């Protein structure tokens, strides 16, 4: 089976589609109890993320692409605000119902299984390590040097590592 035959995909949100806020900004915003729209204005897209999600939607169909993110409370509101600001749904063709928020990273695997996702794009090495047993095509997105050092030796041959979205789209 090749990646071309993958029928359903899940994509993490933080550091895969949206660039996380720096630690310093998170502390600053928390201390000042900054409003959601102000925080959202400091969150940016990962280059080519919208194009890549739209590409996947065209490859496998809208009903077969899901966004799955560990987010809590205010983070959810910020993420939804950012997605609206970048016209995520209009550009990618996904519906709001296809963006799922879970409270813990450990909750990803049960959701992946319930949606019967064959591919999953994730930036965290420990999640890739955990899901590689169940997902045919785990894609490790832009791992840091520290993450690579920790997890590379545990990966199965089915895990693909990509540095950016253009590289992912070239796999197809």
C-alpha positions in Angstrom: 0.0 0.0 0.0 1.3 3.4 -0.9 0.5 6.8 0.5 -1.6 7.5 -2.6 -4.0 4.8 -1.5 -4.6 6.4 1.9 -8.3 7.1 2.1 -8.6 9.2 5.3 -6.4 11.7 7.1 -6.1 13.5 10.4 -4.0 16.5 11.0 -2.9 18.1 14.3 -3.4 21.8 14.6 -0.7 23.2 16.7 2.7 23.5 15.0 1.3 21.7 12.0 -1.3 24.2 10.7 -1.0 27.0 13.3 2.3 28.2 14.7 2.2 28.0 18.5 2.7 31.2 20.5 6.1 31.6 22.1 6.4 30.7 25.8 7.0 34.3 26.6 3.9 35.5 24.8 1.8 32.8 26.5 3.0 34.0 29.9 2.5 37.7 29.0 -1.1 37.1 27.8 -2.0 34.9 30.8 -0.6 37.5 33.2 -2.6 40.3 31.6 -5.7 38.1 31.0 -5.6 39.2 27.4 -8.8 38.8 25.3 -9.1 36.0 22.8 -9.1 38.1 19.6 -5.8 39.9 20.7 -4.2 36.5 21.4 -5.5 35.2 18.1 -3.9 38.1 16.2 -0.5 36.8 17.4 -1.0 33.3 16.0 0.2 32.6 12.5 -0.2 29.9 9.9 2.5 27.4 9.1 3.6 28.2 5.5 1.5 26.4 2.9 -0.8 24.8 5.5 -4.0 26.0 3.9 -2.9 24.8 0.5 -1.9 21.4 1.8 -5.1 20.9 3.7 -7.1 21.9 0.5 -4.8 19.5 -1.5 -5.7 16.6 0.9 -9.4 17.4 0.7 -9.1 17.2 -3.1 -7.2 14.0 -2.9 -9.4 12.0 -0.6 -12.7 14.0 -0.3 -13.9 16.5 2.3 -15.5 13.8 4.5 -12.2 12.0 4.9 -10.0 14.8 6.4 -10.2 15.8 10.1 -8.4 18.3 12.2 -7.6 16.9 15.7 -6.1 19.1 18.4 -5.4 18.9 22.0 -6.8 22.2 23.3 -8.5 23.4 26.4 -10.9 26.2 27.3 -9.5 29.5 26.1 -7.1 27.7 23.6 -10.2 26.3 21.7 -11.6 29.8 21.4 -8.3 31.2 20.2 -7.9 28.4 17.7 -11.4 28.9 16.3 -10.8 32.6 16.1 -7.6 32.1 14.2 -9.2 29.6 11.8 -12.0 32.1 11.1 -9.5 35.0 10.6 -7.6 33.0 8.0 -10.8 31.8 6.3 -9.7 28.2 6.9 -13.1 26.6 6.1 -13.6 28.6 2.9 -10.1 27.9 1.6 -9.8 24.2 2.6 -13.4 23.1 2.0 -13.7 21.6 5.5 -16.6 22.2 7.8 -16.3 23.4 11.4 -17.6 20.0 12.6 -14.4 18.4 11.2 -12.2 20.3 13.6 -12.2 18.3 16.9 -10.7 19.4 20.2 -9.7 16.9 22.8 -8.4 17.5 26.4 -5.3 15.3 26.4 -2.8 14.0 23.9 -3.7 10.4 25.0 -7.2 11.0 23.6 -5.9 11.2 20.1 -5.6 7.5 19.4 -9.2 6.6 20.4 -10.4 9.4 18.1 -8.1 8.3 15.3 -9.4 4.7 15.7 -13.1 5.8 15.8 -12.7 7.9 12.6 -10.7 5.0 11.0 -7.9 7.4 9.9 -5.3 5.8 7.8 -2.9 8.8 7.8 -2.1 11.3 10.5 0.1 14.3 10.5 1.6 15.3 13.8 4.6 17.3 15.2 5.1 15.5 18.5 7.4 12.5 18.4 5.8 10.7 21.4 2.4 10.8 19.6 3.9 9.5 16.3 5.6 6.7 18.3 2.3 5.8 19.9 0.1 5.9 16.8 2.5 4.2 14.4 1.1 0.9 15.5 -2.4 1.8 14.3 -2.0 4.3 11.5 -0.8 3.1 8.1 0.8 6.4 7.2 2.0 8.5 10.2 3.7 11.7 9.0 6.0 13.4 11.5 5.9 17.1 10.7 8.9 19.3 11.2 10.4 17.5 14.2 12.9 19.6 16.3 16.4 18.4 16.8 15.6 17.4 20.4 12.4 15.5 19.3 14.4 13.7 16.6 17.1 12.7 19.0 14.5 11.3 21.4 12.2 9.4 19.0 13.9 8.6 15.7 15.3 5.2 16.9 11.8 4.1 17.9 10.1 4.7 14.6 8.7 2.0 12.2 9.5 2.1 8.5 6.0 3.4 7.7 6.6 6.7 9.4 7.5 9.5 7.0 9.3 12.6 8.2 8.7 15.9 6.4 10.2 19.3 7.2 7.4 21.4 5.6 4.1 21.2 3.8 5.6 21.4 0.3 7.6 18.3 1.0 4.5 16.5 2.2 2.6 17.4 -1.0 5.6 16.1 -3.1 5.1 12.6 -1.6 1.9 12.4 -3.7 
